[in-house]
Amino acid sequence: MTSEKIRYYSTAGKAPLRAFPEVLFEGQPSDGGLYMPTRIPVLDPDELHALRGRPYREVALAVLSRFLRNEIPEADLERITLEAYNFEVPVERVHDRRHIIRLDRGPTASFKDFAARFMARAMQFYQRREDAGRIILVATSGDTGSAIANAFWNLEGFRVVVTYPKDEVSERQARQMNTLGGNVIAVASLAKFDQLQANAIRAFEDPDLVRLRLTTANSINWCRLMPQIGYHFYGYTALEPEKGEPVVDAVSSGNFGNVTADFISKRMGKPVGKILVSTNENDEFPNFLETGIYRPLRPSHACMSNAMNVGNPSNMRRLFDLYGGRIDRNGVVHKPPDLEAMRRDAEGISVSDALTRLTIQRVYETYGVLLEPHGAVSWAALHRYLSYTGGEPLCLATETAHPGKFPEALREIGVEPDLPESMQGLDEKRQEFVELGGDFAEFKEFLLGLG
């Protein structure tokens, strides 16, 4: 096991190598790429086997320490991990060898809590060495914003600006962002997520905004993606498989941080038979795997699994990079990836809203298991895959948010979902937000007013 520190390069290939603290606060390189590690560490089969049945925090620490050894002292990294993951992570058998991992037990009832809580504590660890504060700027299509806002809420030295498409998030998702107040500023925009994300990227590159000390907590930041690798390992070890036994993973995919983390877990030694890249009707990646031609969707389609309404996922840059390719943030392919290798590892499956609704209903009526729209997409993708491949491999589908966040969708099948404890009383809280259009000049003026 090497003790050499991992450095980080840009997928665009023009920015200098960076150390972890620089990557953490810079968020993205100056050349328009995304940061990736120069070396992906590996857990050997014996190490992985020893983690079977162990608590989540132990598995997460084992993964994080591979990247952060000699960056954050061992005792501090253990403390950060214990503080970040003070909630359960259920892995449930639905039937036969098909399971779901519920990533919805954190404070905002979404899988985004895993990354946001670790990232906030890592930033605080380094921020103590600085005097000036920072503005965390995040664009969200649903759950990212509430997770980041909650993770940094009232954290000294930070302000949070979270911008979301007003008409494409659920009422409860919006309330999780715009009822906090304090150091959290919610911006409800009349634009779609892809435009908000583009505006955020432009803001980081705008010299007029440098004095604001902006940093990103979107999954374009490596420290947002890295902690997600932990739950992909944990989902596997919690199943207590035989040594080396492969798993089929069905992963809900929007901006592709979730699924890219699973591709990296495979590179780190997790036995994965196939990764099912499960999308809603924003099917640019399934189409790419089939045709070899990448075409971003502009505008993205508005689907009930709203956090996945992304027509040109940012993390496509990392996914292409893993397979030797290069794509820019506009979706222009400069070097094709090894498509055959990608096809061996992955299957792209798009799920319609109609099938999403039907899946929620059938799984609830047949197994008594309640899924929300994003988890229903991954379950439907898994069901479709197994219908034409046959067999009964070990399978795991991601349930990325609590059903209580989507009462409108679940009422269609006659179910009123319970609210998680973290969301009790949310509907009565006072909302405060700034409403903007999608124009960058207007957004820039707003940001300058914060300085």
Secondary structure, DSSP 8 states (H G I E B T S, - for coil): -------EEETTS-S--B-HHHHHHH-S-TTS--EEESS-----HHHHHHTTT--HHHHHHHHHHHHHTTTS-HHHHHHHHHHH--S---EEEEETTEEEEE---STTSBTHHHHHHHHHHHHHHHHTT-SS-EEEEEE-SSHHHHHHHHHHTT-TTEEEEEEEETTSS-HHHHHHHHT--TTEEEEEESS-HHHHHHHHHHHHH-GGGGGG-EEE-STTSHHHHTTHHHHHHHHHHHT---TT--EEEEEE-SSSHHHHHHHHHHHTT--EEEEEEEESS--HHHHHHHHS-----SS----SSGGG--SS-TTHHHHHHHTT-EE-TTS-EEE---HHHHHHHEEEEE--HHHHHHHHHHHHHHH-----HHHHHHHHHHHHHHHHH-S--EEEEEE-B-GGG-HHHHHTTT------GGGTTGGGS----EEE-S-HHHHHHHHHTT-
